[in-house]
Amino acid sequence: MSSTLALTILVIYFLILIAISFYTARGADTNTFFTANRQSPWYLVAFGMIGTSISGVTFVSVPGAVGKIQFSYFQVVLGYAVGYWVIATILMPMYYRLNLISIYGYLEKRFGFWSYKTGSAFFLLSRTIGSAVRMYVAVQVLQLAIFDALGVPFEVTVLIAMALIFVYTFKGGVKTIIITDTLQTFFLLTALVLTIYLIGKQLDLGVGDLFSTVRDSQYSKIFVWDWANKHHFVKDFLSGAFIAIVMTGLDQDLMQKNLTCKSIGEAQKNMFWFYVVLVFINLLFLSLGVLLYLYSEKMGLPIPAKTDDLYPSLALGNQFGTLAAVTFLLGITAATYASSDSALTALTTSFCVDFLHIEKYEEAKRQTLKHYVHIGFTVVFIIVILIFRALNSQEVISAVFNIAGYTYGPLLGLFAFGLYLKRPLTDKYVPFVCVAAPFLTYFIEEFTKKNLDFEFGFSKLMLNGFITFVGLWFLSRKGE
C-alpha cells in the first residue's frame, strides 16, 4: 500500500471523527464532558467499550504472541468472567448509590483525604503509562505505513497522532467518546474478520476449514499445567479475574463510560454483553495469530524477532492484498484511538475532580481548567511514548500487564480492604504503604525467579494487592 493511499485514508477517517465531535459537543458543558449527562444508551456503551478494552495492543500483540504461548492467553480471558461479575454486582451498584463522578471519591468517604488522593494518583500513573504504551503501537504502524516514506521523524508522528486525539475530544469529552468509540469498534471488528477471511483465501481455506485448521494446529493449546510456568492455568485465570477488576472496575476510564448509563440495571446489562462479545473477539484474535504463523511457514517468510511486528509487516507488505492493508490500517488506528481517546478524557476528569475539585468553580473557570489539564495530559502522553520507545524490548501486551501488576496493585488493596473489612485506618500513612507495596512486589518476584525457579507472571498484581492489604491492616484498628 502506498503512503499516499494510507495518508488519504487516515485524513478521511479523522475528518469523520472530528465531524462527530462537533455534532456531539454542541452545547456541551463540563458536566457533559465528565458524565454525558448520564443519558448514554447501554448498548452503545457496551459496543464502544470493546474498542477501548482491546486497543492496538490486542490487535497486534495477541496474534503475535501465539507463536510463543499458543492459546494460553485465553486462560486470562476466562478469568475475566469472575472479574466482571464482581464489577457488575459489587462495584457498580456502590458507584451508582454514591452518585460518583470520580470512582476514587469512594476512598475519601471510606478512609479519608490521603487514601482518596493516593488512589486517584495511582490511577493517573497507571492509565497514563498504560494508555501511552498502547498508543505507541498505533504510532509505530502510522510511521511504517505513511511517515517513513515521507521522511517524517517518529517524534513528529507522535505529535500528529496525539494532536488528532486532542482535537476531537477536548470539547465533548465522554459524550463524544461514546459515539466515536462505537464507530471505531465497528472498524476494528470489520478489519479483524476481513483479515481472517483474506488470509484463509490465500491459504485456500473455506470457513469450515479455517476452524478445523486453527483447532488442529500446534498453536491451539490453551491450558498450561506446569506450576513453575508463569502461564500456569491457575495463575492466568486468577490474574484475568483481578486484571478485569482493577483495569475495568477500579479504572476511571472504563467506569466513567458505565456511569453515563441511565440506571444501574442498564449498566449491569452493558457489562454482561460486553464480556460475552469480548470472549468471542479474543478467540478471533488468537485464531488470526495461528493463521499468520501458518501463512509465514507456508510461504517461507521469516518470523520477526519482535513478534508484535508479524501482523503489521505481513498486512502492510501487501502479502494479503491492498484491501487487507487498508483494513489493517483502519483497524489498528481505530483500536488504539478508541483506547487512548477515552483514557485522555478519563485522566482529565480524574485530575479535575480529584485534585482541582473543579465542582467548586463557576462554569467558565471549569472550562478553562479542563482545557489546560487536557493539554497537559496530551503532552505527558507524548513524553511517555518516546521514553517507552527508547527502553522497551518485549511484546507490548506483556509490557502493559507487567506495568499494571505494579501500578494497579495498590488500588486493588485499597478497595478490597474498604469493601471487606470495616476497620478504620490511620489515613495519613496510607500513601507510604501504597508506594512501598510495588517495590516489595518487585524484590519478591526477583527473589523467587532466581532462587525458587518460580515466576509470578501476570499474577504479580495479586501479590501487590495482598501486600497493600496487609500493610493497611497494620494501619487499622478495631471499630466501625
C-alpha positions as CSV (number, residue, x, y, z in Angstrom):
1,M,0.0,0.0,0.0
2,S,1.4,3.4,-1.0
3,S,2.0,6.0,1.6
4,T,-0.3,8.4,-0.4
5,L,-3.2,6.0,-0.1
6,A,-2.6,5.4,3.5
7,L,-2.5,9.1,4.3
8,T,-5.7,9.7,2.3
9,I,-7.5,7.0,4.3
10,L,-6.2,8.5,7.6
11,V,-7.3,12.0,6.7
12,I,-10.8,10.8,5.8
13,Y,-11.1,8.8,8.9
14,F,-10.2,11.6,11.2
15,L,-12.4,14.1,9.4
16,I,-15.3,11.8,10.2
17,L,-14.2,11.7,13.9
18,I,-13.9,15.5,14.0
19,A,-17.3,15.9,12.4
20,I,-18.8,13.6,15.1
21,S,-17.1,15.6,17.8
22,F,-18.6,18.9,16.5
23,Y,-22.0,17.4,16.4
24,T,-21.9,15.8,19.9
25,A,-20.2,18.8,21.6
26,R,-22.9,21.3,20.7
27,G,-24.0,23.0,23.9
28,A,-21.6,20.8,25.9
29,D,-20.5,22.0,29.4
30,T,-18.2,20.3,31.9
31,N,-21.0,18.1,33.2
32,T,-21.4,16.8,29.6
33,F,-17.6,16.3,29.3
34,F,-17.4,14.3,32.6
35,T,-20.8,12.3,32.6
36,A,-22.5,12.8,29.2
37,N,-25.5,13.9,31.4
38,R,-26.0,10.2,32.3
39,Q,-28.1,9.6,29.2
40,S,-26.0,7.1,27.2
41,P,-27.8,4.0,25.8
42,W,-26.3,0.9,27.4
43,Y,-25.8,-0.9,24.0
44,L,-23.7,1.9,22.7
45,V,-21.6,1.9,25.8
46,A,-21.1,-1.9,25.7
47,F,-20.2,-1.9,22.0
48,G,-17.8,1.1,22.3
49,M,-16.1,-0.4,25.4
50,I,-14.9,-3.3,23.2
51,G,-12.7,-0.9,21.3
52,T,-11.5,0.7,24.5
53,S,-10.7,-2.6,26.2
54,I,-9.0,-4.2,23.2
55,S,-6.8,-1.4,22.0
56,G,-4.0,-1.7,19.4
57,V,-2.1,-3.9,21.8
58,T,-4.5,-6.7,21.4
59,F,-4.7,-6.0,17.7
60,V,-1.0,-6.8,17.1
61,S,0.4,-8.3,20.2
62,V,-2.1,-11.1,20.9
63,P,-1.8,-12.6,17.4
64,G,2.0,-12.2,17.5
65,A,2.3,-13.8,21.0
66,V,0.6,-17.0,19.7
67,G,4.0,-18.2,18.4
68,K,5.4,-18.2,21.9
69,I,2.5,-19.0,24.2
70,Q,-0.1,-20.6,21.9
71,F,-3.7,-20.1,23.0
72,S,-2.7,-19.8,26.7
73,Y,-3.7,-16.1,26.8
74,F,-7.3,-17.4,26.6
75,Q,-6.9,-18.6,30.2
76,V,-6.7,-14.9,31.2
77,V,-9.8,-14.2,29.2
78,L,-11.7,-17.0,31.0
79,G,-10.7,-15.4,34.3
80,Y,-12.3,-12.1,33.2
81,A,-15.7,-13.7,33.8
82,V,-15.2,-13.7,37.6
83,G,-13.8,-10.1,37.5
84,Y,-16.7,-8.7,35.5
85,W,-19.2,-10.5,37.8
86,V,-17.6,-8.7,40.8
87,I,-17.8,-5.4,38.9
88,A,-21.4,-5.8,38.0
89,T,-22.7,-7.0,41.4
90,I,-20.4,-5.2,43.9
91,L,-18.6,-2.2,42.5
92,M,-21.1,-0.6,40.1
93,P,-24.0,-0.7,42.5
94,M,-21.8,1.1,45.0
95,Y,-20.7,3.7,42.5
96,Y,-24.3,4.4,41.5
97,R,-25.5,4.5,45.1
98,L,-22.9,7.1,45.9
99,N,-23.6,9.1,42.7
100,L,-19.8,9.4,41.9
101,I,-18.2,11.2,39.0
102,S,-14.7,10.0,40.0
103,I,-14.9,6.5,41.5
104,Y,-12.0,7.3,43.8
105,G,-14.4,9.5,45.8
106,Y,-15.3,6.3,47.5
107,L,-11.9,6.1,49.1
108,E,-12.4,9.6,50.7
109,K,-15.8,8.5,52.1
110,R,-14.4,5.2,53.4
111,F,-10.9,6.2,54.7
112,G,-10.2,9.9,54.3
113,F,-8.3,12.6,52.3
114,W,-4.9,10.8,51.9
115,S,-6.4,7.5,50.8
116,Y,-8.5,9.3,48.2
117,K,-5.6,11.2,46.8
118,T,-3.4,8.1,46.8
119,G,-6.0,6.0,44.9
120,S,-6.5,8.7,42.3
121,A,-2.8,9.3,41.9
122,F,-2.2,5.6,41.2
123,F,-4.9,5.7,38.6
124,L,-3.3,8.7,36.9
125,L,0.0,6.9,36.9
126,S,-1.4,3.5,35.7
127,R,-3.6,4.8,33.0
128,T,-1.1,7.4,31.7
129,I,1.6,4.8,31.3
130,G,-0.7,2.0,30.1
131,S,-2.5,4.1,27.5
132,A,0.6,5.8,26.2
133,V,2.2,2.4,25.7
134,R,-0.9,1.3,23.8
135,M,-0.7,4.5,21.7
136,Y,2.9,3.6,20.9
137,V,1.6,0.7,18.8
138,A,-0.5,2.8,16.5
139,V,2.2,5.4,16.1
140,Q,4.6,2.7,15.1
141,V,2.1,1.5,12.4
142,L,1.5,5.0,11.1
143,Q,5.3,5.5,10.9
144,L,5.7,2.3,8.9
145,A,2.7,2.8,6.6
146,I,2.9,6.6,6.0
147,F,5.5,8.8,7.5
148,D,8.7,6.8,6.9
149,A,8.2,7.2,3.2
150,L,7.6,10.9,3.6
151,G,10.7,11.3,5.7
152,V,8.9,12.4,8.8
153,P,10.7,11.6,12.1
154,F,9.0,9.3,14.6
155,E,8.8,12.2,17.1
156,V,6.8,14.3,14.7
157,T,4.5,11.3,14.1
158,V,3.8,11.1,17.8
159,L,2.9,14.8,17.9
160,I,0.5,14.5,15.0
161,A,-1.1,11.4,16.5
162,M,-1.8,13.0,19.8
163,A,-2.9,16.3,18.3
164,L,-5.6,14.4,16.5
165,I,-7.0,12.9,19.7
166,F,-7.0,16.3,21.4
167,V,-8.9,18.0,18.5
168,Y,-11.9,15.6,18.7
169,T,-12.1,15.1,22.5
170,F,-11.3,18.5,24.1
171,K,-14.9,19.8,23.8
172,G,-17.4,17.0,24.1
173,G,-15.4,14.6,26.3
174,V,-17.1,11.4,27.3
175,K,-20.2,12.2,25.3
176,T,-18.2,12.4,22.1
177,I,-16.2,9.3,23.1
178,I,-19.3,7.1,23.5
179,I,-20.1,7.8,19.8
180,T,-16.6,7.7,18.3
181,D,-15.7,4.6,20.2
182,T,-18.7,2.9,18.7
183,L,-17.6,3.8,15.2
184,Q,-14.0,2.7,16.0
185,T,-15.1,-0.6,17.4
186,F,-17.0,-1.3,14.2
187,F,-13.9,-0.6,12.1
188,L,-11.8,-2.8,14.4
189,L,-14.1,-5.8,14.1
190,T,-14.5,-5.3,10.4
191,A,-10.7,-5.3,10.0
192,L,-10.4,-8.4,12.1
193,V,-13.0,-10.5,10.3
194,L,-12.0,-9.4,6.9
195,T,-8.3,-10.1,7.5
196,I,-9.1,-13.7,8.7
197,Y,-11.2,-14.2,5.5
198,L,-8.4,-12.8,3.2
199,I,-5.7,-15.0,4.9
200,G,-7.9,-18.0,4.6
201,K,-8.4,-17.2,0.9
202,Q,-4.6,-17.1,0.5
203,L,-4.3,-20.5,2.2
204,D,-7.2,-21.9,0.1
205,L,-9.3,-22.5,3.2
206,G,-13.1,-22.1,3.4
207,V,-14.9,-21.0,6.5
208,G,-15.2,-24.5,7.9
209,D,-11.6,-25.3,7.0
210,L,-10.4,-22.2,8.9
211,F,-12.0,-23.5,12.1
212,S,-10.5,-27.0,11.8
213,T,-7.1,-25.7,10.7
214,V,-6.8,-23.5,13.8
215,R,-8.1,-26.2,16.1
216,D,-5.7,-28.9,14.8
217,S,-2.6,-26.6,14.7
218,Q,0.3,-26.8,17.2
219,Y,-0.5,-23.3,18.3
220,S,-4.0,-24.1,19.7
221,K,-3.0,-25.4,23.1
222,I,-4.9,-23.4,25.7
223,F,-4.2,-24.9,29.2
224,V,-0.8,-24.9,30.9
225,W,-0.3,-27.1,33.9
226,D,3.4,-26.7,34.7
227,W,3.3,-24.9,38.1
228,A,6.7,-23.2,37.5
229,N,5.5,-21.7,34.2
230,K,4.3,-18.1,34.6
231,H,1.3,-19.1,32.4
232,H,0.0,-21.9,34.6
233,F,-3.8,-22.1,34.4
234,V,-4.4,-21.0,38.0
235,K,-2.0,-18.1,37.7
236,D,-3.5,-16.8,34.4
237,F,-7.1,-17.5,35.4
238,L,-6.9,-15.6,38.7
239,S,-4.8,-12.9,37.1
240,G,-7.6,-12.5,34.5
241,A,-10.1,-12.1,37.2
242,F,-8.1,-9.4,39.1
243,I,-6.9,-7.7,35.9
244,A,-10.6,-7.3,35.0
245,I,-11.4,-5.9,38.4
246,V,-8.6,-3.4,38.5
247,M,-8.3,-2.4,34.8
248,T,-12.0,-2.1,34.4
249,G,-13.8,-1.9,37.8
250,L,-11.2,0.3,39.6
251,D,-10.3,2.3,36.5
252,Q,-11.9,5.7,36.0
253,D,-11.6,5.3,32.2
254,L,-14.0,2.3,31.7
255,M,-16.1,3.1,34.7
256,Q,-16.7,6.6,33.5
257,K,-18.5,5.2,30.5
258,N,-20.6,2.8,32.6
259,L,-21.6,5.7,34.9
260,T,-23.1,7.5,31.9
261,C,-25.8,4.9,31.6
262,K,-29.3,5.9,32.7
263,S,-29.5,3.3,35.6
264,I,-27.6,0.6,37.4
265,G,-29.7,-2.0,35.6
266,E,-28.6,-0.8,32.2
267,A,-25.0,-0.6,33.3
268,Q,-25.1,-4.2,34.5
269,K,-26.7,-5.3,31.2
270,N,-23.9,-3.5,29.4
271,M,-21.2,-5.3,31.5
272,F,-22.7,-8.8,30.8
273,W,-22.9,-8.3,27.0
274,F,-19.5,-6.6,26.9
275,Y,-17.9,-9.8,28.4
276,V,-19.8,-12.2,26.0
277,V,-18.6,-10.3,22.9
278,L,-15.1,-9.9,24.4
279,V,-14.6,-13.6,24.7
280,F,-15.6,-14.2,21.0
281,I,-13.4,-11.4,19.8
282,N,-10.3,-12.7,21.7
283,L,-10.8,-16.1,20.2
284,L,-10.8,-14.4,16.7
285,F,-7.6,-12.6,17.5
286,L,-5.9,-15.8,18.7
287,S,-7.1,-17.6,15.6
288,L,-5.7,-14.8,13.5
289,G,-2.4,-15.4,15.1
290,V,-2.4,-19.1,14.2
291,L,-3.2,-18.2,10.6
292,L,-0.4,-15.6,10.4
293,Y,2.1,-18.2,11.6
294,L,0.8,-20.9,9.3
295,Y,0.9,-18.5,6.3
296,S,4.5,-17.5,7.1
297,E,5.6,-21.1,7.3
298,K,3.9,-22.0,4.0
299,M,5.5,-19.0,2.2
300,G,8.9,-19.5,3.9
301,L,8.8,-16.0,5.4
302,P,11.0,-15.2,8.5
303,I,9.3,-14.5,11.8
304,P,10.3,-11.1,13.1
305,A,12.4,-11.2,16.3
306,K,9.8,-9.0,17.9
307,T,6.5,-10.9,17.3
308,D,4.5,-7.6,17.6
309,D,5.8,-6.8,14.1
310,L,4.4,-10.0,12.5
311,Y,0.9,-8.9,11.7
312,P,1.9,-5.3,10.6
313,S,4.7,-6.5,8.4
314,L,2.5,-9.0,6.5
315,A,-0.5,-6.8,6.2
316,L,1.3,-3.6,5.2
317,G,3.7,-5.6,3.0
318,N,0.8,-6.5,0.7
319,Q,1.0,-10.2,1.4
320,F,-2.8,-10.4,1.5
321,G,-3.6,-7.6,-1.0
322,T,-4.4,-3.9,-0.8
323,L,-7.8,-4.4,0.8
324,A,-6.1,-6.3,3.8
325,A,-3.6,-3.5,4.1
326,V,-6.3,-0.8,4.2
327,T,-8.4,-2.7,6.7
328,F,-5.4,-3.3,8.9
329,L,-4.5,0.4,8.9
330,L,-8.1,1.3,9.8
331,G,-8.3,-1.5,12.4
332,I,-5.1,-0.7,14.3
333,T,-5.9,3.1,14.2
334,A,-9.5,2.5,15.4
335,A,-8.4,0.1,18.1
336,T,-5.7,2.3,19.6
337,Y,-7.6,5.6,19.3
338,A,-10.7,4.0,20.9
339,S,-8.5,3.2,23.9
340,S,-6.3,6.3,24.0
341,D,-9.0,9.0,23.5
342,S,-11.2,7.7,26.3
343,A,-8.1,7.4,28.6
344,L,-7.2,11.1,27.9
345,T,-10.8,12.1,28.8
346,A,-10.8,9.9,32.0
347,L,-7.4,11.3,33.1
348,T,-8.7,14.8,32.6
349,T,-11.8,14.0,34.6
350,S,-10.0,12.4,37.4
351,F,-7.4,15.2,37.8
352,C,-10.1,17.9,37.6
353,V,-12.4,16.3,40.1
354,D,-10.0,14.6,42.5
355,F,-7.2,17.2,42.7
356,L,-8.6,20.5,41.4
357,H,-12.1,20.0,42.9
358,I,-13.5,21.7,39.8
359,E,-17.1,21.5,41.0
360,K,-16.5,24.5,43.3
361,Y,-15.8,26.9,40.4
362,E,-18.2,28.6,38.1
363,E,-18.6,27.1,34.6
364,A,-16.3,29.5,32.8
365,K,-13.5,28.7,35.2
366,R,-14.2,25.0,34.9
367,Q,-13.9,25.1,31.1
368,T,-10.5,26.9,31.4
369,L,-9.1,24.4,33.9
370,K,-10.4,21.4,32.0
371,H,-8.7,22.6,28.7
372,Y,-5.4,23.2,30.4
373,V,-5.5,19.7,32.1
374,H,-6.4,18.1,28.8
375,I,-3.4,19.8,27.1
376,G,-1.2,18.8,29.9
377,F,-2.0,15.1,29.7
378,T,-1.6,15.2,25.9
379,V,2.0,16.4,26.4
380,V,2.6,13.7,29.1
381,F,1.4,11.0,26.7
382,I,3.9,12.2,24.1
383,I,6.8,12.1,26.6
384,V,5.9,8.6,27.8
385,I,5.6,7.2,24.3
386,L,9.1,8.5,23.4
387,I,10.6,7.0,26.6
388,F,8.9,3.7,26.1
389,R,10.2,3.5,22.5
390,A,13.7,4.0,23.8
391,L,13.5,1.4,26.6
392,N,11.1,-1.4,25.6
393,S,12.3,-4.7,24.2
394,Q,9.3,-7.0,24.9
395,E,5.9,-7.6,23.3
396,V,3.6,-4.7,24.2
397,I,0.9,-6.8,25.7
398,S,3.4,-8.3,28.2
399,A,4.7,-4.8,28.9
400,V,1.1,-3.5,29.6
401,F,0.3,-6.3,32.0
402,N,3.7,-6.0,33.7
403,I,3.2,-2.3,34.3
404,A,-0.4,-2.9,35.5
405,G,0.9,-5.5,38.0
406,Y,2.9,-2.8,39.8
407,T,0.7,0.3,39.4
408,Y,-2.8,-1.2,39.9
409,G,-1.9,-3.4,42.9
410,P,-2.3,-0.6,45.5
411,L,-5.7,0.2,44.1
412,L,-6.7,-3.4,44.4
413,G,-5.5,-3.5,48.0
414,L,-7.3,-0.2,48.9
415,F,-10.7,-1.1,47.5
416,A,-10.5,-4.7,48.8
417,F,-9.7,-3.5,52.3
418,G,-12.5,-0.9,52.2
419,L,-15.1,-3.3,50.9
420,Y,-14.4,-6.4,53.0
421,L,-13.2,-5.0,56.4
422,K,-14.9,-2.4,58.5
423,R,-11.8,-1.4,60.3
424,P,-10.9,2.3,60.2
425,L,-7.4,3.3,59.0
426,T,-4.8,5.8,60.1
427,D,-5.3,7.7,56.9
428,K,-2.1,9.8,56.8
429,Y,0.1,6.7,56.5
430,V,-1.7,5.1,53.6
431,P,0.5,6.7,50.8
432,F,3.6,5.1,52.4
433,V,2.0,1.6,52.3
434,C,0.8,2.0,48.7
435,V,4.2,3.3,47.5
436,A,6.2,0.5,49.3
437,A,4.0,-2.4,48.0
438,P,5.1,-2.2,44.3
439,F,8.8,-2.2,45.4
440,L,8.3,-5.2,47.7
441,T,6.5,-7.0,44.9
442,Y,9.5,-6.4,42.6
443,F,12.0,-7.7,45.1
444,I,9.9,-10.8,45.9
445,E,9.4,-11.6,42.3
446,E,13.1,-11.3,41.5
447,F,14.0,-13.5,44.6
448,T,11.5,-16.3,43.6
449,K,12.7,-16.2,40.0
450,K,16.4,-16.6,40.9
451,N,16.2,-18.9,43.9
452,L,13.0,-20.9,43.5
453,D,12.6,-21.1,39.7
454,F,9.1,-19.6,40.1
455,E,7.7,-16.8,38.1
456,F,4.6,-14.8,39.1
457,G,3.9,-13.6,35.6
458,F,0.6,-11.6,35.4
459,S,-0.2,-12.8,38.9
460,K,2.2,-10.2,40.4
461,L,-0.9,-8.0,40.5
462,M,-2.4,-10.2,43.2
463,L,0.8,-10.3,45.2
464,N,1.0,-6.5,45.1
465,G,-2.6,-6.1,46.1
466,F,-2.1,-8.6,49.0
467,I,1.0,-6.7,50.3
468,T,-1.0,-3.5,50.2
469,F,-3.9,-5.1,52.0
470,V,-1.7,-6.5,54.8
471,G,0.1,-3.1,55.1
472,L,-3.3,-1.4,55.5
473,W,-4.3,-3.9,58.2
474,F,-1.3,-2.9,60.3
475,L,-2.5,0.7,59.9
476,S,-6.0,-0.2,61.0
477,R,-7.7,-0.6,64.4
478,K,-10.8,-2.2,65.7
479,G,-14.1,-0.4,65.3
480,E,-16.5,0.7,62.7
